[in-house]
């Protein structure tokens, strides 16, 4: 049985040390067979971008022996060796223009040393230094350029005052790739985000963007077929350990870790890190991918832009949501999609155009992101958010609405003062995240506030219909709920139905009114 790893990104090390490698070389062959060519691929972090770059490097170094037993090994390919310039920015921690220049000098110097060439590399002439490196390395044969995580330096400073200056440095540096096109055999650029050609690649317009291509939609991540084929022995081990059947285990793994979709017609895929760590940890369900990085800058953007999850996820969005964007005008929705926190669930045609329904990919991402969002608003910890949701679920299961009120009062009383502003989107996100989290304990859902119930919770014995109001008078609240036609369907459920209407005062962040009625 092949060993599993979530920390080795070198194709050579994977093969030489007998680690599991899910064969993606059919896609690799499609890319290299098209050379000379230049490609750009955006995918969320920890999705195998660095391993793919390493695999391409091994191909262009002519190392056919590493690919024995893999699809590409028997393809009609000449395995010709090319000089490869591999620039890896994944570990770039530069957050100022000065530190970014120093980092770029180091990686250029590293590339020169790898090829045993001498090039004068200057901080104030990075583009010309890069050009000189390409020319000296490619003086006999066209070069291959593999640029991994091109946007890491941008994401490091995305909300900082230095962002624009760092952007200018990178713009000049990356433009060298276009300038030296005649010396290049193949170019492959990866990143998490698709920043606009205007801001980043103003001169690098020869890259073919395959990020949303159906042909390459499952190149990163594992399809269900790949998962069951390559992880068969590991699945069997976990079923034996848990004392359950394969048919019982697989749906739970799907719920937790499947669900990323990069084209509406493509299969969904699993995150490789989540799957590997699930089996490495003996079948323990946990938030593996999410815990490898926190979306703090995303939360800041969400709050800054008054972004509403409930409004976005309650209706389809156009293809414009997947567009590239400017660093100076970041769309939180586009960034959420590109970073993997939201994904395509389905597509429908409207007005002769595709419209996309979005959601969190799976339970891991949904539970983790909503916990993170809720704690960011509440100024509390993950454990406190989890305990809070557990106490709410207990009150709802038991029908104790008085305890429910007290829990909510205590929770909102602890919110930081800067949240107490007349911004309904803040509270809307809080309620939305709260009920999404409750949905992992009991059946709960948050809905849009367009004359409909704000939230519905169902337990074995109860159905709760919630209506939340912000800075509004509580008069007529329950009668308004009762007069809605949709209440009738719940009356026929055979369960006890409770109406709850809560008002919140944003001036002090307090629960200002609480009305309940048992139907």
C-alpha positions in Angstrom: 0.0 0.0 0.0 1.4 3.4 -1.0 2.3 5.9 1.7 0.4 9.1 2.1 1.8 12.6 2.5 0.4 16.1 2.6 3.8 17.9 2.8 5.9 16.6 -0.1 5.5 18.7 -3.3 8.4 17.3 -5.2 7.4 14.8 -7.9 10.8 13.1 -7.7 10.5 12.7 -4.0 7.0 11.2 -4.2 8.1 8.6 -6.7 11.4 7.8 -5.2 9.9 7.4 -1.7 6.9 5.3 -2.8 4.3 7.9 -1.9 0.9 7.7 -3.4 0.6 9.7 -6.7 -2.8 10.1 -8.3 -1.9 10.0 -12.0 -2.6 13.4 -13.5 0.0 13.0 -16.3 -2.7 12.9 -19.0 -3.2 16.6 -18.3 0.5 17.2 -18.2 0.9 15.6 -21.6 -1.9 17.7 -23.1 0.1 20.8 -21.9 3.6 19.8 -23.0 2.4 18.4 -26.3 1.1 21.9 -27.2 4.5 23.5 -26.8 5.6 26.1 -27.6 2.9 27.5 -25.4 2.2 29.6 -22.3 -0.4 28.9 -19.7 -1.9 30.4 -16.5 -3.8 28.3 -14.0 -5.4 29.6 -10.8 -6.4 27.2 -8.0 -7.0 27.5 -4.3 -4.0 26.9 -1.9 -3.0 23.4 -1.1 -4.5 22.0 -4.3 -1.4 20.5 -5.9 -0.1 23.5 -7.9 3.5 23.1 -6.7 3.4 19.4 -7.3 2.2 20.0 -10.9 5.0 22.5 -11.4 7.5 19.9 -10.1 6.0 17.3 -12.4 6.3 19.6 -15.4 9.9 20.3 -14.4 10.7 16.5 -14.4 9.1 16.1 -17.9 11.1 19.0 -19.4 14.3 17.7 -17.8 13.7 14.5 -19.8 13.4 12.3 -16.7 11.2 9.6 -18.3 12.3 7.0 -15.8 10.3 8.7 -13.1 7.1 8.3 -15.0 7.2 4.5 -15.4 3.6 3.2 -15.0 2.0 6.6 -15.5 0.0 7.7 -18.5 2.5 10.0 -20.1 5.2 7.4 -20.1 3.8 5.7 -23.2 2.7 8.8 -25.0 4.3 9.9 -28.2 6.6 12.4 -26.6 10.3 12.9 -27.4 11.4 13.5 -23.7 13.9 16.2 -24.9 15.7 18.0 -22.2 15.2 21.8 -21.9 16.7 24.3 -19.5 14.1 25.0 -16.8 13.9 28.2 -14.9 11.8 27.4 -11.8 10.7 30.5 -9.8 8.9 29.5 -6.6 7.2 32.4 -4.8 5.1 30.1 -2.5 7.3 30.9 0.5 7.6 34.6 -0.1 7.0 36.5 3.1 7.9 39.9 1.8 5.5 42.6 3.0 7.4 45.7 1.9 8.8 46.9 -1.4 12.4 46.6 -0.1 11.9 43.0 1.2 10.1 42.0 -2.1 13.1 43.2 -4.1 15.5 41.3 -1.9 13.4 38.1 -2.3 13.3 38.4 -6.1 17.1 38.9 -6.1 17.4 35.7 -4.1 15.3 33.5 -6.4 17.0 34.9 -9.5 20.4 34.2 -7.9 19.2 30.7 -7.0 18.1 30.0 -10.6 21.5 31.2 -11.9 23.3 28.9 -9.5 21.1 26.0 -10.5 22.2 26.5 -14.1 25.8 27.3 -13.2 25.8 30.7 -15.0 26.9 34.1 -13.9 24.5 37.0 -14.1 24.7 40.4 -12.4 21.4 40.7 -10.4 20.5 44.1 -9.1 17.7 45.2 -6.8 17.0 48.3 -8.9 17.1 46.4 -12.1 15.1 43.2 -11.5 13.4 43.1 -14.9 16.7 43.5 -16.8 18.4 41.0 -14.5 15.6 38.5 -15.2 16.0 39.1 -19.0 19.7 38.6 -18.8 19.2 35.3 -16.9 16.8 34.0 -19.6 19.2 35.0 -22.4 22.3 33.4 -20.9 20.4 30.2 -19.9 18.6 30.0 -23.2 21.5 30.9 -25.5 21.6 27.4 -27.0 18.0 26.1 -26.5 14.7 27.7 -25.7 13.9 27.8 -22.0 11.0 26.6 -19.9 9.8 29.0 -17.3 7.7 27.6 -14.4 6.4 30.4 -12.1 4.7 29.0 -9.0 2.4 31.1 -6.8 2.9 34.4 -8.7 0.4 36.2 -6.5 1.8 35.3 -3.1 3.6 38.7 -2.8 0.4 40.5 -3.8 -1.7 38.6 -1.2 0.9 39.4 1.4 0.2 43.2 1.1 -3.3 43.2 -0.4 -4.7 45.5 2.3 -1.5 47.4 3.1 -0.5 50.9 1.9 2.5 49.3 0.2 0.4 47.2 -2.1 0.6 49.5 -5.1 4.4 49.8 -5.0 4.8 46.1 -4.6 2.4 45.7 -7.6 4.6 48.0 -9.7 7.7 45.9 -8.9 6.0 42.7 -9.9 4.5 44.2 -13.0 7.9 45.1 -14.3 9.4 41.8 -13.3 6.7 39.6 -14.8 6.7 41.6 -18.1 10.1 40.1 -18.8 8.4 36.8 -19.7 6.5 38.4 -22.5 9.5 40.3 -23.7 11.6 37.2 -24.0 8.9 35.1 -25.7 11.1 34.2 -28.6 13.6 32.5 -26.2 10.9 30.4 -24.5 9.7 26.9 -25.3 7.0 26.6 -22.5 5.7 28.9 -19.7 3.4 27.8 -16.9 2.3 30.3 -14.2 0.2 29.3 -11.2 -1.5 31.3 -8.5 -4.5 31.5 -6.2 -6.1 34.6 -7.6 -6.7 36.0 -11.1 -5.6 39.6 -10.9 -6.4 41.7 -14.0 -4.0 41.9 -16.9 -4.2 45.7 -16.5 -2.7 45.7 -13.0 -0.3 42.7 -13.2 0.2 41.4 -16.7 -0.2 44.5 -18.8 2.6 43.3 -21.1 2.0 39.6 -20.5 -1.0 38.9 -22.6 0.3 35.8 -24.3 -0.7 33.5 -21.4 -3.7 31.1 -22.1 -5.8 31.1 -19.0 -7.1 27.6 -18.4 -8.4 28.2 -14.9 -12.1 27.8 -16.0 -11.5 25.4 -18.9 -13.6 22.3 -18.9 -10.7 20.4 -20.4 -8.6 21.0 -17.3 -11.3 21.4 -14.6 -10.3 18.2 -12.8 -6.5 18.5 -13.3 -6.2 19.6 -9.7 -7.9 17.7 -6.9 -9.3 14.2 -7.0 -12.5 13.1 -8.7 -14.7 10.5 -7.0 -13.5 7.8 -9.5 -9.8 8.7 -8.8 -10.4 8.7 -5.0 -12.0 5.3 -4.9 -9.4 3.8 -7.3 -6.2 5.2 -5.7 -7.3 5.2 -2.0 -9.1 1.8 -2.1 -6.7 0.2 0.5 -6.8 3.2 2.8 -10.6 3.2 2.6 -10.7 -0.5 3.5 -8.4 0.1 6.5 -10.6 2.9 7.9 -13.8 0.9 7.5 -12.3 -1.9 9.5 -11.1 0.5 12.2 -14.5 2.1 12.5 -16.5 -1.1 12.1 -18.6 0.3 9.3 -19.1 -0.6 5.7 -17.6 1.1 2.7 -21.2 2.2 1.7 -21.6 4.0 5.1 -18.1 5.7 5.0 -18.0 7.1 1.5 -21.1 9.4 1.8 -19.7 10.9 4.9 -16.3 11.6 3.3 -18.1 13.2 0.3 -20.0 15.5 2.7 -16.9 16.5 4.4 -14.3 16.9 1.7 -15.8 16.7 -1.9 -17.6 19.5 -3.7 -15.1 21.8 -5.4 -16.1 22.5 -9.0 -14.2 24.5 -11.5 -16.5 24.2 -14.5 -20.3 23.8 -14.5 -20.0 20.6 -16.7 -17.1 19.1 -14.8 -17.0 16.6 -12.0 -16.5 17.9 -8.5 -13.2 17.2 -6.8 -11.7 16.6 -3.4 -9.0 18.7 -1.8 -5.8 16.5 -1.8 -4.6 17.7 1.6 -7.9 17.0 3.3 -8.1 13.5 2.0 -4.5 12.6 2.8 -4.7 13.9 6.4 -8.0 12.2 6.9 -6.4 8.8 6.3 -3.1 9.7 7.9 -5.1 10.4 11.1 -6.9 7.1 10.9 -10.2 8.3 9.6 -10.7 11.3 11.9 -13.0 13.9 10.4 -11.5 17.4 10.9 -11.0 20.7 9.2 -7.6 19.9 7.6 -7.5 22.2 4.6 -9.0 25.2 6.4 -6.6 24.8 9.3 -3.6 25.2 6.9 -4.4 28.9 6.5 -6.8 31.4 7.8 -8.8 33.9 5.6 -8.2 36.9 7.8 -7.8 39.3 4.8 -11.0 38.0 3.3 -12.9 38.7 6.5 -11.6 42.2 6.5 -12.8 42.7 2.9 -16.2 41.2 3.7 -16.7 43.7 6.6 -15.2 46.6 4.7 -17.4 46.0 1.6 -20.6 45.2 3.6 -20.7 41.9 1.8 -23.8 39.8 2.4 -23.4 36.0 2.2 -27.2 35.5 2.5 -27.9 37.7 -0.5 -25.2 36.2 -2.7 -26.0 32.5 -2.0 -29.7 32.9 -2.2 -29.7 33.6 -5.9 -27.6 32.8 -9.0 -24.7 35.1 -10.1 -23.5 35.8 -13.6 -20.1 34.8 -15.0 -18.8 38.2 -14.1 -18.3 36.8 -10.6 -15.4 34.7 -11.9 -13.6 37.7 -13.6 -10.1 38.9 -12.8 -10.0 42.0 -10.6 -7.8 45.0 -9.8 -5.8 45.1 -6.6 -7.3 48.6 -6.0 -10.9 47.3 -6.5 -11.2 43.8 -5.0 -14.5 42.1 -5.3 -15.0 39.8 -2.2 -17.1 37.4 -4.2 -14.5 36.9 -6.9 -11.8 36.4 -4.3 -14.0 33.9 -2.3 -14.5 31.9 -5.4 -10.8 31.9 -6.5 -9.6 31.1 -3.0 -11.9 28.0 -2.7 -14.2 29.2 0.0 -17.1 29.3 -2.4 -17.6 27.1 -5.5 -20.1 26.3 -8.3 -23.0 24.1 -7.2 -25.0 24.3 -10.4 -25.7 26.4 -13.5 -28.8 27.5 -15.3 -29.5 29.5 -18.4 -31.2 32.9 -18.0 -31.5 35.5 -20.8 -29.3 33.2 -23.0 -26.5 33.5 -20.5 -25.1 31.1 -17.8 -26.0 31.9 -14.2 -24.3 30.1 -11.3 -25.6 28.9 -8.0 -22.8 29.1 -5.4 -22.2 27.7 -2.0 -19.4 26.4 0.3 -17.9 23.3 -1.3 -18.4 21.0 1.7 -18.9 20.6 5.4 -15.2 21.2 6.2 -15.2 24.6 4.5 -18.7 25.6 5.4 -18.3 24.8 9.1 -14.9 26.3 9.4 -15.6 29.5 7.4 -18.8 30.3 9.2 -17.1 29.7 12.6 -14.3 32.0 11.6 -16.7 34.6 10.3 -18.8 34.5 13.5 -15.8 34.7 15.8 -14.4 37.6 13.8 -17.7 39.6 14.4 -18.0 38.4 18.0 -14.4 38.9 18.9 -14.3 35.5 20.5 -12.6 32.1 20.0 -13.4 29.0 17.9 -14.2 27.1 21.1 -16.6 29.8 22.4 -18.4 29.9 19.1 -18.8 26.1 19.1 -20.0 26.1 22.7 -22.4 28.9 21.9 -23.9 26.9 19.0 -24.1 23.8 21.1 -26.1 25.7 23.8 -28.5 27.1 21.2 -29.0 23.6 19.7 -29.7 22.2 23.2 -32.3 24.9 23.9 -34.0 24.3 20.6 -34.1 20.6 20.9 -35.7 20.9 24.4 -38.1 23.6 23.4 -36.7 26.0 26.0 -37.1 29.4 24.4 -36.3 31.3 27.6 -32.9 29.7 27.7 -32.5 30.4 24.0 -33.2 34.1 24.7 -30.6 34.3 27.5 -27.9 32.6 25.4 -28.5 35.1 22.6 -28.4 38.0 25.0 -25.1 37.0 26.6 -23.6 36.3 23.1 -24.5 39.7 21.7 -23.6 41.6 24.9 -20.0 40.4 24.4 -19.7 41.8 20.9 -17.0 44.5 20.4 -18.2 48.1 20.3 -17.1 48.7 16.7 -19.7 46.3 15.5 -22.5 48.4 17.1 -23.2 50.4 14.0 -26.2 50.7 11.8 -25.1 48.2 9.3 -27.6 45.4 8.7 -25.2 43.4 6.6 -23.0 42.8 9.7 -25.9 41.4 11.6 -27.2 39.6 8.5 -23.9 37.8 8.2 -24.0 36.9 11.9 -27.4 35.4 11.6 -26.5 33.6 8.4 -23.3 32.1 9.8 -25.1 31.2 13.1 -27.8 29.2 11.3 -25.4 27.6 8.9 -23.4 26.3 11.9 -26.6 25.2 13.6 -27.3 23.2 10.5 -24.5 20.9 11.4 -26.1 20.1 14.8 -29.8 20.1 13.8 -31.8 21.0 10.7 -31.5 24.7 10.3 -31.4 27.2 7.5 -31.1 30.9 7.0 -33.2 32.6 4.3 -33.4 35.9 2.5 -35.4 38.6 4.1 -37.7 39.3 1.2 -41.0 38.9 3.0 -40.0 35.4 4.0 -39.0 33.8 7.3 -35.5 34.7 8.2 -34.6 31.3 9.6 -36.2 27.9 10.1 -35.0 25.3 12.6 -36.4 21.7 12.8 -35.9 19.2 15.5 -37.5 15.9 16.1 -40.4 17.6 18.0 -40.2 21.3 17.1 -40.3 23.7 14.2 -39.1 27.2 15.0 -39.9 30.1 12.6 -37.6 33.1 13.3 -37.8 36.6 12.2 -35.0 39.0 13.0 -35.3 42.8 12.9 -32.6 45.4 13.1 -33.4 48.8 14.8 -37.2 48.3 14.1 -40.2 48.5 16.3 -41.5 45.1 17.4 -45.2 45.9 17.0 -47.2 43.6 14.8 -44.3 41.2 14.4 -45.8 37.9 15.3 -49.1 38.7 13.6 -47.1 39.5 10.4 -45.5 36.0 10.6 -48.8 34.3 11.2 -50.5 35.9 8.3 -47.9 34.6 5.8 -49.2 31.7 3.7 -46.0 29.7 4.1 -46.6 29.2 7.8 -49.5 26.8 6.9 -47.2 24.1 5.5 -45.4 23.9 8.8 -48.7 23.6 10.7 -49.3 20.4 8.8 -46.0 18.8 9.8 -47.3 17.1 12.9 -44.7 18.9 15.0 -45.1 21.7 17.5 -44.5 25.1 15.9 -43.0 28.1 17.6 -42.8 31.6 16.2 -39.9 33.8 17.5 -39.4 37.4 16.7 -36.2 39.1 17.9 -35.1 42.7 17.5 -31.6 44.0 17.9 -30.5 47.5 18.7 -27.2 48.3 16.7 -26.5 51.3 18.9 -25.6 49.1 21.8 -25.5 45.6 20.3 -28.3 44.4 22.6 -31.3 42.2 22.1 -34.0 44.8 22.5 -37.2 42.8 22.0 -38.1 39.1 22.2 -41.6 37.7 21.3 -42.6 34.1 21.1 -45.9 32.4 20.3 -46.7 28.7 20.3 -49.1 27.7 17.5 
